Amino acid sequence: MTREHGILRVGTSGYQYDHWVGNFYPSGLPQKEWLEHYAQHFDTVEINNTFYHLRDRSTFESWGQWVPSDFLYAVKFSRYGSHIKRLKAAEQTVFACLAYTNYALSRGA
């Protein structure tokens, strides 16, 4: 019997936490360099703010310049589809979310 193996990635739910300064982020490291520092230790991060509002392409492009090309973003599904629409017309809301996040999802392809 053959078993396929997946890829295990370890990351956190976000990376912008002030209480990490001095514990994870070196004291004095500017906040604009936090993602780059984070990506030196983890290869994935969950993007929580997509739950509240969809990001435009320029946001993903700007994040992309601070991380390696194989870095993975886990984009959280929009609350519009999950909480407001309650997954009614799920196909439409999933496709809308994917259209807005297409760059993030395909940047490693």
C-alpha positions in Angstrom: 0.0 0.0 0.0 1.3 3.4 -0.9 0.8 6.5 1.1 1.2 10.0 -0.4 2.9 12.6 1.8 1.9 16.2 2.1 3.9 19.2 3.0 3.8 20.3 6.6 4.1 24.1 7.1 4.2 25.8 10.4 3.2 29.4 10.8 1.0 31.6 13.0 -2.3 33.4 12.7 -0.8 36.7 11.7 2.5 38.3 12.4 1.8 41.9 13.6 1.7 41.6 17.4 3.3 44.3 19.5 3.8 41.9 22.4 6.2 39.9 20.3 8.8 42.7 20.4 11.6 41.7 22.6 10.4 38.0 22.6 10.4 37.2 18.8 11.1 40.5 17.1 14.4 42.2 18.2 13.8 45.4 20.1 14.2 48.3 17.8 13.3 46.4 14.6 11.0 48.7 12.6 7.4 47.3 12.2 7.8 47.5 8.4 10.6 44.8 8.7 8.5 42.4 10.8 7.2 40.3 7.9 10.8 39.8 6.6 12.0 38.7 10.0 9.0 36.4 10.4 9.7 34.8 7.1 13.2 33.9 8.2 11.6 31.6 10.9 8.3 30.4 9.4 7.3 29.5 5.8 3.6 30.4 6.1 1.3 32.9 7.8 -2.5 33.2 8.0 -3.8 36.5 6.7 -6.6 37.4 9.1 -7.6 40.8 7.7 -9.0 39.2 4.6 -11.8 38.0 6.9 -12.8 41.6 7.4 -12.1 43.1 4.0 -10.6 41.8 0.8 -7.1 43.1 -0.1 -6.2 44.5 -3.5 -3.4 43.2 -5.6 -0.9 45.9 -4.6 -1.1 44.7 -1.0 -0.1 41.2 -1.9 2.6 42.5 -4.2 4.0 44.6 -1.4 4.0 41.6 1.0 5.7 39.5 -1.7 8.8 41.6 -1.7 9.6 40.8 1.9 9.4 37.0 1.8 11.0 34.1 -0.2 9.2 33.0 -3.4 8.1 29.7 -1.7 6.4 31.5 1.3 2.7 30.5 1.6 -0.1 32.8 2.7 -3.2 31.2 4.1 -5.9 33.6 3.2 -8.8 33.6 5.5 -12.2 33.4 3.8 -14.3 36.6 3.9 -16.8 37.0 6.7 -19.3 38.2 4.1 -19.5 34.7 2.7 -19.3 32.8 5.9 -21.1 34.9 8.5 -23.3 37.4 6.6 -24.4 35.2 3.6 -24.0 32.1 5.8 -22.6 30.2 2.9 -25.8 30.8 0.8 -24.7 31.2 -2.8 -21.4 29.9 -1.6 -20.1 29.4 -5.2 -20.4 33.1 -5.9 -18.8 34.3 -2.7 -15.9 31.8 -3.0 -15.2 32.8 -6.6 -15.4 36.5 -5.5 -12.9 35.9 -2.7 -10.6 33.9 -5.0 -10.8 36.7 -7.7 -9.6 39.2 -5.2 -6.8 37.0 -3.8 -5.8 35.4 -7.1 -2.4 37.0 -7.0 -1.7 35.6 -3.5 -2.8 32.2 -4.4 -0.9 31.9 -7.7 2.3 33.7 -6.8 4.2 30.5 -6.3 2.9 28.7 -9.4 
